[in-house]
Amino acid sequence: MERVELIRSIESAAYQSWPARETVEYDGWQLRFADGFSRRGNSVYPAESSRLGWIEKLTWCQNWFADRELDLVVRQTPASEFGLDEFLESEGFVAEGHTHVMVADLIEGEASVEVAAVASDEWLEATSKLWRIEPDRIPGWEATINRIELPVGYGLVGGNSEPVAAGFGVVADGWLGLFEIIVSGTARRSGVGGRLTASLMEWGRQRGAVRSYLQVTSGNAPAIALYESLEFVPVHDYWYRRAPSR
C-alpha cells in the first residue's frame, strides 16, 4: 500500500472510530463538531483537493465554528491538500498537537486483561480519573464514546477507586484503532501498559482486524518505547493549525 493511500486509510478508520456529533462536507473538506471535546472531533479535515479558493473556504469554516463558539482548527497530515500547510502558516495559523501515528500487524497473542463490550460506569469513571479530565469536559467525552457504533472493546486494570490502566479499541475497515491508552504514574514501567495494549490487540484480531494503529504525542518517549516493543512502527505524523484570533 503506497504511503498516501495508507495514511488516508488510517485517517478514514480513525474518523469513523471517533464520531463527531455534527459533520458537514464542504468542497472536499470535512468539518466536525463534538461539543468542544478533542481537536479531532472539532476541526476541519482537508481530505480532498479544493475547487474554491482557500481564503473563501477558510472564512466559511471559521464562521461555521464561530457559530458553535469554537476557534477554527485545521488538521494536517502528509496526505493533506498540497501546499495548504504552508499557506496556513503564512496566514498566521499556529501549529499545535503534533502527534505520531504508529501501526503494527496483528498476530495471535495473549490476552491477560479482560476486554468488555460495553463502557461501564466503572470504566468511564476510572478512565476519566486517569486522564484527569476536567468535570465540565466529561459529558462531551462520554458523548463521543457513546456515539461509536462500530465494534468496541474496553480494557481496565484496577477499579474506579484505584485505576491502574485503561484504554479501548475500535475495529473499522480491517483496522484496530487504539484510543485513550493510559497508565497511572505509579504503575509505569511495570508492564501493565503492554499487557493492556496486547490484550486489546488480540481482541481486535479476533474480530477481523488485520492491522492496528495508535497515536502518541510527539516527545512521549516512554509510550513510544512501549509501542515499539509491541512491534509498532511509525507511519506518519499529524498536527493542527489554529486560526489566529479575530
N, C-alpha and C positions, 0 to 999 in steps of 0.2 A: 504494500500500500504506500503510495507516494506521500511525502510529508504533509503537503497541504490537504490532501484528501483525508489523511489520518487525523490531522488537527480538527478538521470540520466534523469528522465522525465522532470524535470525543466531545467536542463542544455541543453537538446536537444531542448526544446522550445526556450530557450534564444539564442542559436546559430542560429536557424532559423530566429529569430526576429532581429538579429544584424548581417547581412550578410557581409562577407568579399569580397574583390574584387577578391581574389585568394585563393583557398583552395586545399590542397594536403593531401591525406591519405598515411601514411607511417607506415606499420606494426602495425596497430591499433591506431596510433596516428594521430591527425588531426592538420595540420599546416595551419594557416590562416594569410593572409596579406591584410591590408586595408589602405595602404598608410601611415602607421605610426600612425593613429589616434585610440586611445584607446588600452589598453592592451588586452581586449577580442578579438579584431579584428586582433591583431598582435602577436599571441602567439601560443604555442603548447598545445593542449588539449589531455592528455593521456587517451582516452576514453576506450581503450581495453588493455588487457594484452599483453606483448611483447613476441615475439618468438626470436628476435635478442637481443644481449646484449645491455645494457643501454649505455655504452660508445660509441659503434658503432652508435647507434641511435642518441645520443646527438650530436656527431660530425657531422653527416649528417644534422641534423636540424640546427646546428649552421652555417654550410656552406650555407644552404638554405636561412637563414635570412641575413647572411652577404652579399649575392648576392643582397639583397634588402636594404642594408645599415642599418640594424637593429640588435640590440642585440637579443640573444636567451632568450626568456621568456617562462616559463612553468607554465601553470595554474594548480592549485591543489585544489582538493576537498576531502572530506572523502570517496568518491567513486572512487578516482583515483587508479591507479595501486598500489597494496600493497608494501610498503617499498620504493617507489620511492622518496617520500619527504625526508626521512632520508638520502637516497643516495645523492640527490641533495645538501642537506645541507653539507654533508661530502665532496662534491666536490667544495664547496665554493659558491654555488648559494645562493643569498641573498633573504630573504623573503620580500615582499612588497605588498601593495594594499590589506590589509586584509579587507574583506567585509562580512557582514551578509546577508543571504537570508531569507526573511520572506514570509509567504503565508497566504491567507485568502480565505474562501469560499465566493462565490458571491451570494448575496441575493438581492432581489429587493430593490432599494434605490432611492434617489432623485438625479436629475441631474441639478444642478443650474448653471453650466458652460457649454457653448456651446462647443461641440466636433466636429471638422471638419474632413473631409475625406482626405483632401489634406494639405500638408505642404506649406502653403502660404509663400510668401516673408516676410510678416509681422511676421509670426510665427518664421521663420528661424532667422530673424534679432533680434527679441525680445529674443528668447531663447539663441542665441549666446552671446547676451549682458548680460543676467542674469548670464550665466556661465562664462563670461569673457574669452571666447575662443580667443586665440591669432589669429590675422588675417591670418597668414600663415598656421594655422591648420584648418581654417573654411572650405576650399574646401574638405579636407578629411572627415570632419564631415558631411557635406552636402551630399557627395557622398555616405556615408554609409546609411544615411536616405533614399536617393533616390533609393537605391538598394532594399529596403524592398518591397516584392511583396505580403505579407500577408495583411489581413485587419488591417488598422492602423487608430487610432483616435488621433487628435492633439488638445490639450486644451491650451488656453491662456487667462489670465486675465490681462487687460490693453493692450495698444497698443505698437508698437515698440518704440515710443518716451519715454514712461514711463511704461515699462513692470512690472507687479507685480508678476505673477507666470506663469509657463509654464510646459509642460510635454507631453508625448504621451504614448499610449498603443498599443500593438500588440497582436493579437489573433493567437495562434498556438497550435494545438493538444489539444484543450479544455482549454488551459491556457491563461490568460491575463497577459502579461508582462508589467510592468510599468517602463518607462525609462525617464531619464533626468528630473525628477521632481525637480523643483527649485522654491524658493520663495525669493523675494528681501529682503534684510536685514531690510528695514523699515516696511515690512508687516508681518514679522514673528510673530507668536503667535496671529495673528488676525483671524485665522480660514480659511483664503483663501486657504492654502495648503490642508486642509481637504476637502474643497468644491471641489477643483480641482480633488483631488485623487478620491473622491467618485463619481464624475461625470464620470471620465474615467472608473471606475469600473462598473457603470451602463451601460455605452456604451458597454463595453466588454460583460457583461451579456446578453444584447440584441442581441449580435452577436454570441451567442452559448458558450461562455466561462463559465466554472463552478467554476474555482478557479483562483486566481490571485497570482502572485509573484512579488517581487521587491527586489532590492539590495540597501543596505545602508552601508556606510563606517563605519568601526569599530570606536567607540568613538563619533559618531554623536548622542548624547543623545536627542536633540530636535526632530530630524527626527524620531528616534526610538519611542519616546513617541507619536508622531503624528500617526505613523502607528499602534501602539498598540491600540490607541483609535478607530481605524477602524477595530479592531479585527484581525490584522496581528499577527502571532506568528512566532518565529524563527524556521527554519528547519535545516540549515547547514551554515557553513562558507566556503568561498573560499579565496585563496590567490595566489600570483605568486612567482616564483623563477627565479631571473635574473642571467644569467651566469656571472661569473667573467670576467673582461676584458682580452682579449687575450694578 
